[in-house]
């Protein structure tokens, strides 16, 4: 997703520059395009680019976490071991 976001950013900048110079070039299918329309289109394309880039970074981070071995993610805590009781010696004075 990150390379796609970078490609879309390049296209957006190209549309913006061409549209600010001659709005008819990128919007050839319209009769009378204006610069405000170019600005609105480029704003939407830039927001899409930023969303794609952020989502790509988030997914890349999740993939790195998923590829880590399970042993590194487990927290080892000490387990109490039962100690056998020592039998008390018989009290010879009690007899």
PyMOL commands that set and color helices and strands:
alter all, ss='L'
color gray80, all
select helices_A, chain A and resi 2-21+23-26+35-67+70-73+92-94
alter helices_A, ss='H'
color red, helices_A
deselect
rebuild
show_as cartoon
